[in-house]
Amino acid sequence: MSPESATAPTETGRRTQSDVGVAVEPVTPEPVAEGPAPGPEFARTRDAAAPSAGLAVPPRPTGARRSTSPGTGASRAADASAGPVAPAEPHPLAAVWDRLGRKADLRAKAGLTRTARARADAIDLAGNDYLGLSRHPGVLAAAEAALREHGLGAGGSRLVRGTTGVHEAFEADFARLTGTETAVLYSSGYLANLGAVAALAAGPVLLDAHAHASLHDAARLAGKPSDTFAHNDLDDLERQLRALRPALVAVESVYSVLGDAAPLRDLAALTSAHGALLLVDEAHAIGTIGPDGAGGVAAAGLAGDPGVVVTATLSKALGAAGGVVAGPAALRRHLHDTGRTFIYDTAPPPAVIAGAAAALAIARESRSARTELHRRAALAAAALGAPAPAAGVCSPPAGDSHAAAAWAARCAARGVAVGCFRPPSTPDHRSRLRITVNTGVPADDFAHALDTVLEARP
Ligand SMILES: Cc1ncc(COP(=O)(O)O)c(C=O)c1O
């Protein structure tokens, strides 16, 4: 997900999820109680791309008119002087944009307008650059060298011209770190999840109710029956395993909005007893937890377990972009031969992957940064009344969507960037601030930023 989600998209959905899932079918938002006016950060009320009523164009010329009116400005002027012109009829598709504009207005009324703006200079409590590696000199040097050697883009899909030694080296490094037999790179974590679930779902798919949107989308794309079990609830999972007999169960090791951990050891025991693979999205755990930052699966002693498949993004603690699926050796051929989001997508740029590989190496060694990450996350959670987080995310409740947006806007006005997650980007329908730790932020700035967030609270 992402303040990114704070300012990111979405239609409201039938169910809410964290950057989480199930915005199953876009619907008109429920009217909510009027709150304070959204702050300037969130004040836009209509998509620029959604023109309002009155998108009218002149009538399309009929054949007869075309023959008498070649359409030049001069001839139109001559037509006008010749007599009254029929009023412009609305374009037949104008209604589409009118409808979208009205939906955007309803979202704005519900405090759910989202904007993507160029980021201002601010203390970062919103991004996912947990270890501050996106600007680490070693990471930038590796990326720059690969940029010069390989050029800007990968130049093709992985099976055509897009695979370089840089891609292969990253895959080997990632597999080594996570104790898996093989790892396969994708151009995003989203596509890694879509690809992994589609490729591995030989039957129904069960998802933790708080699982990321990409996993829910993946289950739908896989075209198999799917359902959710109550968040981290092993009893409900067991009931559903008996009822649905899923081929695949998908969870996150560290949940992206509430920041809590999954009971991976128990989950793996239960899923394997029922013959289902366990897919663990380690987006928020790689680099932040586990031995050498190897993630939650390794921390749970499940590295290399044939019943477990790991997915991850390179966009968080590794400060880069890209995605990865890792697991037993047979996964590699299966994804290469059949994985649509692997086969039909341009490979991630070599320079980005070279930077990610350098970040992975640095993250392995970053024990003190991990300790600091956990210290800061615990501090933020205690100060803001959120549960103790498993890694670098905590998300205190923030009242209704208007209040949340106003709180985030007040922080922004005081130079602190925080995430603001509102339905459907939260798993429990509650609007929340989302505070993330970036250990690249100096400790004094972090302390000042936390004070600012507390002072700005409504
Ligand atoms: C848990 C989780 N999975 C997958 C993704 C998607 O990763 P990417 O941004 O690389 O597409 C994200 C966030 O963006 C996430 O938080």
The ligand as a Gaussian input file, in Angstrom:
#p B3LYP/6-31G(d) Opt

LIG

0 1
 C        1.671000      -6.012000       1.411000
 C        1.948000      -5.457000       0.061000
 N        2.008000      -6.294000      -0.993000
 C        2.240000      -5.840000      -2.230000
 C        2.440000      -4.507000      -2.471000
 C        2.660000      -4.057000      -3.881000
 O        4.006000      -3.843000      -4.108000
 P        4.465000      -2.865000      -5.287000
 O        4.253000      -1.487000      -4.785000
 O        5.882000      -3.201000      -5.527000
 O        3.607000      -3.157000      -6.453000
 C        2.402000      -3.603000      -1.398000
 C        2.613000      -2.150000      -1.515000
 O        2.742000      -1.459000      -2.354000
 C        2.146000      -4.088000      -0.101000
 O        2.068000      -3.258000       0.946000

